[in-house]
Amino acid sequence: MKGIFPERFQTDAHNSNLYHYLIAVFIIALTTFLCSPLSNQQSYHIVSFILLFVVALLAVFMGIGPVLLASTFSAIVWNYFFIPPYHTFSIEKTEDKFMFGSFFIIALLNGVLTNRIRRQEMLVREREDQTKALFQLTGELSKARGIDNVLELAKPIFRKHFNTELFFILQDGNNKISDSGRFVDKHNPSNLDLNIVQWVFNSSKKAGKYTDSNSEAALTYYPLTGTRLNPGVVAFDVDISVYGNKEAFWRTYFTQISNALEREFLGEMALRAGILDESDKLYKTLFNLISHEFRIPIATIMGASDTLLTSQTSERNKEELYNEIFKASARLNHLIENLLNMSRLESGKISLHPDWCDINDLINKVYKNLKQELDQYNFIIIIPDELPLVKLDFGLMEQALYNILLNSCQYSPVGSEIRFEASYREGDLLLQISDNGPGFPEQALPKVFNKFFRVEDSKAGGLGLGLSIVKGIVESHKGMTTVENLDSRGAKFSIIIPSEVPDINELKLE
């Protein structure tokens, strides 16, 4: 297309309109009028220099057509009004004929060369602007993160330089063009032809308006090509003069965009592959962990049951076996409860049923469920008599406190102190559980509430879900959970939950 519409022709066709022709004639006529006092035998040569200067000025601001007209018209008026005999087109003197011919040639050359210099200057400025725009685009694209960010940067620059909108139709990540999905521009025009888009994407060739393929289309379609994958297709609608003049610019522009989009596509593919690989590893680890954790209590239940069924044993031994079965069942139930609670928390299906609760009732219920474990420790409960009722989901908070206390029992030396304290401060319920265990390594503190997190070289047992469930339950109450190491020894968990002070009338109604 660039050969069909030469640059010089396109520039002139754009600039040399009727208005410029009229302006050129008017300025030459005005100059002639102003020079009329010089119409004499001694001064008419000076008029030629003035007219040449005016033609040069016109060449700075106008296209080649008006400049040629001004050159010809100035030669005619100089001959008619200033060269003797006046008001005729005849020239008597040989030197005047030579001067007229020289004037005409110089005026034409002066106008044409000045216009060419101006045009070259405009091209240099335009190329400088284009180079600057491409340099700016390269810098911004190097900082872009994500496909959407690349598109946000690309569109304004195209709009600025081509005075039209650019529409992206990108592949879906599986090397296919789709008419719906994440990478389809919501503002695509109604005259977008998806059949042409598909052809351009598959063939990596341009099509549509001003091209050899589907030239009757309303838009021009260009492929976005990469070294390893093709990101998609762009569509736009520009004037023919812009198309012929700036094709090289937007080819470079599209190459920059293609490289940036390809980088983001490959980055997303690598990320998905990494996530799948990590998910597979996590699945295998979790499967092995769950299998191991479930096998222990199940083996205990089966062994104790088999002994009770197949052998004669004393009442005391039976009681011990029943106790082992109960403990193993409780452990198995706790594992299942943790898995179910984590699933509910992650799916967002956990729902609160808050009601006014007495913290004494709550901790007594937890103690009852953990009696066998807590009886091995010096368990201290500190609850002020003036502590008001608080609004909580009793069952969920019971599970949260159960998980923290069980964690303390598992890692604290038998016979050591485990302390539970409750207080109410400025609209917040504060629950604190401290123990005399080994505490946590400083680098592990930020990860304590992460799923499946276990401190290295820690005691075997558990899935690493208990404390993450505590965090989820507390956050569902719009509260927060923290953990810190004590100065002496052990760790302290703190739960802060906002709770209003109950009104006695409200309590009666409930």
Residue pairs with C-beta under 8 A, 6 or more apart in sequence:
1 210
1 211
1 243
1 244
1 247
2 244
2 247
2 248
4 244
5 240
5 241
5 243
5 244
6 244
7 123
7 244
7 245
8 64
8 119
10 240
10 241
10 244
10 245
11 63
11 119
11 122
11 245
12 63
12 64
12 65
13 241
14 63
14 241
15 62
15 63
16 62
16 63
16 64
16 65
16 66
20 62
20 63
20 65
20 66
21 65
21 66
21 69
23 62
23 66
24 58
24 62
24 66
24 67
24 69
24 70
24 73
25 69
25 70
25 73
27 54
27 58
27 70
28 51
28 54
28 55
28 70
28 73
28 74
28 77
29 77
31 50
31 51
31 54
31 74
32 51
32 77
32 81
35 47
35 50
35 51
35 82
36 81
38 44
38 46
38 47
38 82
39 47
39 81
39 82
39 86
41 84
44 78
44 82
44 83
44 84
45 99
47 78
47 82
48 78
48 82
48 99
48 103
51 74
51 77
51 78
51 103
51 107
52 74
52 103
52 106
52 107
52 110
54 70
54 74
55 67
55 70
55 71
55 74
55 107
55 110
55 111
56 110
56 111
56 114
58 66
58 67
58 70
58 111
59 67
59 110
59 111
59 112
59 113
59 114
59 115
59 118
60 114
60 115
60 118
61 118
62 70
62 115
63 115
64 111
64 112
64 115
67 111
67 112
67 114
67 115
68 108
68 111
68 112
70 111
71 104
71 107
71 108
71 110
71 111
72 104
72 107
72 108
74 107
75 100
75 103
75 104
75 107
76 89
78 100
78 103
79 89
79 91
79 100
80 86
80 87
80 88
80 89
81 87
83 91
83 96
83 99
83 100
84 92
84 93
84 96
85 92
91 97
91 100
129 161
130 161
130 246
130 249
133 157
133 160
133 161
133 253
134 249
134 252
134 253
134 256
136 157
137 153
137 154
137 157
137 253
137 256
138 256
140 153
141 150
141 153
141 154
141 256
141 257
141 259
141 260
144 150
144 153
144 260
144 264
146 264
147 170
147 183
147 261
147 264
147 265
147 268
150 257
150 260
150 261
150 264
151 168
151 185
154 166
154 168
154 257
155 165
155 166
157 253
158 164
158 165
158 166
158 236
158 250
158 253
159 165
159 166
161 246
161 249
162 236
162 238
162 242
162 246
162 250
163 238
163 242
164 236
164 237
164 238
165 187
165 236
165 237
166 234
166 235
166 236
167 185
167 187
167 188
167 189
167 192
167 219
167 234
167 235
167 236
168 183
168 185
168 232
168 233
168 234
169 177
169 183
169 184
169 185
169 188
169 192
169 194
169 197
169 201
169 232
169 233
169 234
169 235
170 183
170 184
170 224
170 231
170 232
170 233
170 261
171 177
171 178
171 183
171 201
171 229
171 230
171 231
171 232
171 265
172 178
172 181
172 182
172 183
173 183
173 265
173 268
173 269
175 229
175 230
177 194
177 197
177 198
177 201
177 232
177 233
178 184
179 194
183 232
188 235
189 219
189 235
191 218
191 219
192 219
192 235
193 208
193 214
193 217
193 218
193 219
193 221
196 207
196 208
196 214
196 217
196 221
197 221
197 233
197 235
199 207
199 213
199 214
200 206
200 207
200 208
200 221
200 222
200 223
200 233
201 223
201 230
201 232
201 233
203 223
204 223
204 225
204 230
205 213
205 223
206 213
206 220
206 221
206 222
206 223
207 213
207 214
207 217
207 220
207 221
208 214
208 215
208 217
208 218
208 219
208 220
208 221
208 235
209 215
209 217
209 218
209 219
209 220
209 237
210 220
210 240
210 243
211 220
218 237
219 235
219 236
219 237
220 235
220 236
220 237
220 238
220 243
221 233
221 234
221 235
222 233
222 234
222 235
222 236
222 250
222 254
223 230
223 233
224 230
224 231
224 232
224 233
224 234
224 254
224 257
224 258
224 261
225 258
226 258
226 259
226 261
226 262
226 265
227 262
228 262
228 266
229 262
229 265
229 266
230 258
231 258
231 261
231 262
231 265
232 261
234 254
234 257
282 452
285 452
286 452
286 463
289 452
289 463
290 335
290 339
290 463
293 335
293 461
293 462
293 463
294 332
294 335
296 328
296 331
297 328
297 329
297 331
297 332
297 335
298 328
298 332
300 324
300 325
300 327
300 328
301 325
301 328
301 329
301 332
304 321
304 322
304 324
304 325
304 328
305 325
307 313
307 321
308 318
308 321
308 322
313 321
327 372
334 402
334 406
335 463
337 399
338 403
338 463
338 465
338 466
338 469
339 463
339 465
341 350
341 399
341 469
341 472
341 473
342 451
342 465
342 468
342 469
342 472
344 350
345 469
345 472
345 473
345 476
350 396
350 472
350 473
350 476
352 393
352 396
352 476
352 477
353 393
353 395
354 391
354 392
354 393
354 477
355 391
355 392
355 393
355 394
355 510
356 389
356 390
356 391
356 502
356 507
356 510
357 389
357 390
357 391
357 392
357 394
357 397
358 389
359 383
359 387
359 390
359 422
359 429
359 431
360 383
361 394
362 392
362 394
362 397
362 398
362 401
363 381
363 383
363 401
363 420
363 422
365 394
365 398
366 398
366 401
366 402
366 405
367 374
367 379
367 381
369 398
369 402
370 402
370 405
370 406
370 409
373 405
373 406
373 409
374 405
374 409
374 418
376 409
376 414
376 415
377 409
377 412
377 414
377 415
377 416
377 417
377 418
378 415
378 416
378 417
378 418
379 418
379 419
379 420
380 417
380 418
380 419
380 420
381 420
382 419
382 420
382 421
382 422
383 421
383 422
384 422
384 423
384 424
387 422
387 423
387 424
388 424
388 501
388 502
389 502
389 507
390 424
390 429
390 497
390 499
391 499
391 500
391 502
392 429
392 477
392 497
392 499
393 473
393 476
393 477
396 473
396 476
396 477
397 473
397 477
399 469
399 473
400 469
400 470
400 473
400 474
400 495
401 420
401 431
401 433
403 466
403 467
403 469
403 470
404 433
404 466
404 467
404 470
404 493
405 418
405 420
405 433
406 466
407 466
407 467
408 418
408 433
408 435
408 437
408 491
409 418
410 459
410 461
410 462
411 435
411 437
411 438
411 458
411 459
412 418
412 435
412 436
412 437
412 490
413 436
413 437
416 435
416 436
416 437
417 435
417 436
418 433
418 434
418 435
418 436
419 432
419 433
419 434
419 435
420 431
420 432
420 433
421 431
421 432
421 433
421 434
422 429
422 430
422 431
422 432
423 429
423 430
424 430
424 499
424 501
427 498
427 499
427 500
427 501
428 496
428 497
428 498
428 499
429 495
429 496
429 497
429 498
429 499
430 494
430 495
430 496
431 494
431 495
431 497
432 492
432 493
432 494
432 495
433 492
433 493
434 486
434 490
434 491
434 492
434 493
435 490
435 491
436 488
436 489
436 490
437 489
437 490
437 491
438 489
438 490
439 485
439 486
439 489
439 490
439 491
440 448
440 455
440 483
440 485
440 491
441 455
442 485
444 453
444 455
445 483
445 484
445 485
447 453
448 467
448 483
449 467
449 468
449 470
449 471
449 481
449 483
450 468
451 464
451 465
451 468
452 463
452 464
452 465
452 468
453 464
453 467
453 468
454 462
454 464
467 483
470 481
470 493
470 495
471 481
474 480
474 481
474 495
474 497
475 481
477 497
477 498
478 497
478 498
479 495
479 496
479 497
479 498
480 495
480 496
481 493
481 494
481 495
481 496
482 493
482 494
482 496
483 491
483 492
483 493
483 494
484 491
484 492
484 494
485 491
485 492
486 492
